[in-house]
């Protein structure tokens, strides 16, 4: 029987199998850049959402004012959008400097080797001074002073509210949905922290950067569930592929060490002991993955 060309299938009839878990985000982003809707069945890690990465960048810069952290903060797309909105991000070369802001940033760093961003600038770079002043205005006062964790909720919330108050979509629909959900989770965590009883004796004292890190760790471990209301290429992990019925499968990351998975030896439960105890061992793992591969090979119109 002649097979239809793959191009005749709709996105929801195509599955991409992810043999190596670390490839998932890259594959999804690549498909979306190409105009192909993609959905990861397991959702997206909250730690990868833009508000969380921005929060982390703000905390790292706020901790010591290192130039490298300042540079990373300016390269965050939501920070750039905020600075453009408030008029602190120059659109044209200033003070005789050609190139954009990030070019000026790199040139300044290369020429001065400045380690920290502060009141004194080594040479002239009006672009960077204006941006630095705006970011310092955004960050809360007394950020190096230890306070009750509950006291940092309002300053952190105000800072994020200022950044995202006039947010305009700059990514894919999936990214924007993740952005809203991430902000909701951060707000929920901040409300809970604000309600802590300061008189209980159990509320920790910390500075601004530590409070951000604490909030980040509370939220980052969650997932943003995938949307199921549109036709999209499904991205599934290796163990889910046997049960998937899409006629077209693109299997990626079929690499040694990933399929079959080969975990490092456990000093307390080595492979021989696992076999005796009836736990999953290397031999059973290999048999499981061979069976999965046979099933996949014999059940797809296109692979």
C-alpha positions as CSV (number, residue, x, y, z in Angstrom):
1,X,0.0,0.0,0.0
2,X,1.4,3.4,-1.0
3,X,1.8,5.8,1.9
4,X,0.7,9.4,1.8
5,X,3.5,12.0,2.0
6,X,4.1,13.4,5.5
7,X,3.1,16.8,4.3
8,X,-0.5,15.8,4.0
9,X,-0.9,15.2,7.7
10,X,-2.2,17.9,10.1
11,X,-0.1,18.9,13.2
12,X,-2.2,16.8,15.6
13,X,-1.4,13.7,13.5
14,X,2.3,14.1,14.1
15,X,4.3,13.3,17.2
16,X,7.9,14.1,18.0
17,X,9.4,11.6,20.4
18,X,12.0,13.0,22.8
19,X,14.6,10.3,23.6
20,X,16.8,12.8,25.4
21,X,14.8,14.8,27.9
22,X,17.0,17.9,27.5
23,X,16.1,18.3,23.9
24,X,12.4,19.0,24.6
25,X,12.5,22.8,25.0
26,X,14.9,23.3,22.0
27,X,12.7,21.2,19.7
28,X,9.5,23.0,20.8
29,X,11.1,26.4,20.3
30,X,12.4,25.4,16.9
31,X,9.0,24.2,15.7
32,X,7.3,27.4,17.0
33,X,9.9,29.6,15.2
34,X,9.0,27.7,12.0
35,X,5.3,28.5,12.5
36,X,4.4,24.9,13.6
37,X,2.3,24.7,16.8
38,X,3.9,22.3,19.3
39,X,2.8,21.1,22.7
40,X,4.7,19.1,25.3
41,X,2.3,16.7,27.1
42,X,4.2,17.2,30.4
43,X,3.9,20.9,30.1
44,X,6.7,23.4,30.6
45,X,8.9,23.8,33.7
46,X,7.8,27.0,35.5
47,X,11.5,27.8,36.0
48,X,11.8,28.5,32.3
49,X,9.0,31.0,32.2
50,X,10.1,34.6,31.5
51,X,8.9,36.1,34.8
52,X,10.8,33.6,36.8
53,X,14.0,34.0,34.8
54,X,13.6,37.8,35.1
55,X,13.0,37.6,38.8
56,X,16.1,35.5,39.2
57,X,18.2,38.0,37.1
58,X,16.9,40.9,39.2
59,X,17.9,39.1,42.4
60,X,21.4,38.2,41.1
61,X,22.0,41.8,40.0
62,X,20.6,43.2,43.1
63,X,22.8,41.1,45.3
64,X,26.1,42.7,44.4
65,X,25.7,44.9,41.3
66,X,28.1,42.8,39.2
67,X,28.6,44.0,35.7
68,X,28.0,40.5,34.3
69,X,24.6,40.3,36.1
70,X,23.8,43.8,34.8
71,X,24.6,42.5,31.3
72,X,22.4,39.4,31.7
73,X,19.5,41.6,33.0
74,X,19.6,43.9,30.0
75,X,19.5,40.9,27.6
76,X,16.2,39.7,29.1
77,X,13.5,40.5,26.6
78,X,10.9,41.6,29.2
79,X,13.4,44.0,30.9
80,X,14.2,45.5,27.4
81,X,10.5,45.9,26.8
82,X,10.1,47.7,30.1
83,X,13.0,50.0,29.5
84,X,11.7,50.9,26.1
85,X,8.3,51.7,27.5
86,X,9.7,54.1,30.1
87,X,12.0,55.7,27.5
88,X,15.3,54.5,29.1
89,X,16.3,52.3,26.2
90,X,17.8,54.6,23.5
91,X,16.7,53.8,20.0
92,X,19.6,55.5,18.3
93,X,23.3,55.9,19.0
94,X,24.2,58.6,21.5
95,X,27.3,60.3,22.7
96,X,29.2,59.5,19.5
97,X,28.8,55.7,20.1
98,X,27.7,53.7,17.1
99,X,25.7,50.5,17.4
100,X,22.8,49.5,19.7
101,X,22.7,49.3,23.5
102,X,24.0,45.8,23.8
103,X,26.9,46.6,21.5
104,X,27.8,49.6,23.6
105,X,27.5,47.4,26.7
106,X,30.0,44.8,25.3
107,X,32.4,47.5,24.1
108,X,32.3,49.2,27.5
109,X,33.0,45.9,29.3
110,X,35.8,45.0,27.0
111,X,37.5,48.4,27.2
112,X,37.2,49.0,31.0
113,X,37.0,45.5,32.5
114,X,34.7,47.0,35.1
115,X,33.6,44.3,37.6
116,X,30.8,46.2,39.3
117,X,28.2,48.7,38.3
118,X,28.0,51.7,40.6
119,X,27.9,55.5,40.7
120,X,31.2,55.9,38.9
121,X,31.5,55.0,35.2
122,X,34.9,54.6,33.6
123,X,34.5,56.8,30.5
124,X,31.4,58.0,28.8
125,X,28.5,55.8,28.0
126,X,25.3,57.8,28.3
127,X,23.2,54.8,27.1
128,X,24.3,52.6,30.0
129,X,24.1,55.4,32.7
130,X,20.5,56.1,31.8
131,X,19.5,52.4,31.9
132,X,21.4,51.9,35.1
133,X,19.6,54.8,36.8
134,X,16.2,53.4,35.7
135,X,17.0,49.9,37.0
136,X,18.1,51.4,40.3
137,X,14.9,53.3,40.6
138,X,13.0,50.0,39.9
139,X,14.8,48.1,42.7
140,X,13.6,48.6,46.3
141,X,15.5,50.8,48.8
142,X,17.6,49.1,51.4
143,X,17.9,45.9,49.4
144,X,21.1,44.8,51.3
145,X,19.4,45.2,54.7
146,X,18.0,42.0,56.3
147,X,14.2,42.1,56.9
148,X,11.5,39.7,57.7
149,X,10.6,37.6,54.7
150,X,7.0,38.8,54.9
151,X,8.2,42.4,54.5
152,X,9.7,41.8,51.0
153,X,6.5,40.6,49.4
154,X,5.2,44.1,48.6
155,X,8.5,45.5,47.2
156,X,8.9,42.5,45.0
157,X,5.3,42.6,43.8
158,X,5.6,46.3,43.1
159,X,8.7,45.8,41.1
160,X,7.1,43.1,38.9
161,X,3.9,45.1,38.5
162,X,5.9,48.0,37.2
163,X,7.7,45.8,34.6
164,X,4.6,44.0,33.4
165,X,2.0,46.8,33.7
166,X,2.2,47.6,30.0
167,X,3.5,44.3,28.7
168,X,3.0,43.6,25.0
169,X,3.2,40.0,23.7
170,X,6.6,39.4,22.3
171,X,6.7,35.5,22.1
172,X,4.5,32.7,20.9
173,X,1.0,32.1,22.3
174,X,2.4,29.3,24.4
175,X,5.0,31.6,25.9
176,X,2.5,34.3,26.7
177,X,0.1,31.8,28.4
178,X,3.1,30.6,30.5
179,X,4.0,34.2,31.3
180,X,0.5,34.8,32.8
181,X,0.5,31.6,34.8
182,X,4.0,32.2,36.1
183,X,3.0,35.7,37.3
184,X,-0.1,34.2,39.0
185,X,2.1,31.6,40.8
186,X,4.6,34.3,41.9
187,X,1.7,36.5,43.2
188,X,0.3,33.5,45.1
189,X,3.7,32.8,46.7
190,X,4.2,36.4,47.6
191,X,0.7,36.7,49.2
192,X,1.4,33.6,51.3
193,X,4.7,35.0,52.4
194,X,3.1,38.3,53.3
195,X,0.7,36.6,55.6
196,X,3.4,34.9,57.7
197,X,3.2,35.8,61.4
198,X,6.3,37.9,62.1
199,X,5.8,37.4,65.9
200,X,5.9,33.6,65.6
201,X,9.7,33.5,65.7
202,X,9.8,31.2,62.6
203,X,9.9,33.9,59.9
204,X,13.5,34.1,58.5
205,X,15.4,37.3,58.1
206,X,16.9,37.9,54.7
207,X,17.9,40.6,52.2
208,X,16.3,41.4,48.9
209,X,18.3,38.9,46.8
210,X,17.7,36.1,49.4
211,X,14.0,36.8,49.4
212,X,13.8,36.5,45.6
213,X,15.8,33.3,45.7
214,X,13.4,31.9,48.3
215,X,10.4,32.9,46.2
216,X,11.9,31.5,43.1
217,X,12.6,28.1,44.6
218,X,9.0,27.9,45.9
219,X,7.6,28.5,42.4
220,X,10.2,27.0,40.0
221,X,9.5,23.4,40.7
222,X,6.0,23.6,39.4
223,X,4.9,22.9,35.8
224,X,2.8,25.0,33.3
225,X,0.3,22.5,31.9
226,X,0.1,22.2,28.2
227,X,-3.0,23.6,26.4
228,X,-5.2,21.0,24.8
229,X,-7.5,23.3,22.8
230,X,-5.6,23.5,19.5
231,X,-4.2,21.2,17.0
232,X,-0.5,20.9,17.6
233,X,2.5,18.6,17.1
234,X,2.7,16.5,20.3
235,X,6.0,16.2,22.0
236,X,6.2,13.0,24.1
237,X,8.8,11.2,26.2
238,X,10.2,7.9,25.2
239,X,8.1,5.8,27.5
240,X,4.8,7.4,26.3
241,X,5.4,6.6,22.6
242,X,4.1,3.0,22.7
243,X,0.6,4.3,23.6
244,X,0.5,7.2,21.2
245,X,-1.6,6.6,18.0
246,X,-0.4,9.4,15.7
247,X,0.4,8.0,12.3
248,X,3.6,10.0,12.0
249,X,6.4,9.9,14.5
250,X,9.7,11.7,14.4
251,X,12.0,10.2,17.0
252,X,14.8,12.4,18.2
253,X,17.5,12.0,20.7
254,X,17.8,8.2,20.1
255,X,21.3,8.3,21.5
256,X,23.6,6.0,23.5
257,X,23.0,6.7,27.2
258,X,19.5,8.0,26.6
259,X,17.9,4.9,25.1
260,X,18.3,2.7,27.0
261,X,18.8,5.0,29.9
262,X,22.0,4.1,31.7
263,X,22.0,5.6,35.2
264,X,25.3,5.7,37.1
265,X,25.9,2.9,39.5
266,X,24.4,3.2,43.0
267,X,26.8,2.4,45.7
268,X,24.1,1.1,48.0
269,X,21.9,-0.6,45.3
270,X,24.3,-1.8,42.6
271,X,22.8,-3.5,39.5
272,X,23.3,-7.0,40.9
273,X,21.5,-6.2,44.1
274,X,18.6,-4.6,42.2
275,X,18.2,-7.7,40.1
276,X,18.0,-9.9,43.2
277,X,15.4,-7.5,44.8
278,X,13.3,-7.5,41.7
279,X,13.9,-3.8,41.1
280,X,14.4,-2.2,37.6
281,X,18.0,-3.2,36.6
282,X,20.0,-2.6,33.4
283,X,18.9,-6.0,31.8
284,X,15.2,-5.3,32.4
285,X,15.6,-1.7,31.2
286,X,17.2,-2.9,28.0
287,X,14.4,-5.5,27.4
288,X,11.8,-2.8,28.1
289,X,13.2,-0.4,25.6
290,X,13.8,-3.1,22.9
291,X,10.1,-4.1,23.2
292,X,9.1,-0.4,23.0
293,X,11.2,0.1,19.9
294,X,9.7,-3.0,18.2
295,X,6.2,-1.8,19.0
296,X,7.0,1.7,17.6
297,X,8.6,0.3,14.4
298,X,5.6,-2.0,13.6
299,X,2.8,0.5,14.5
300,X,3.6,3.6,12.5
301,X,2.8,4.6,8.9
302,X,5.7,7.0,9.0
303,X,8.7,6.9,11.3
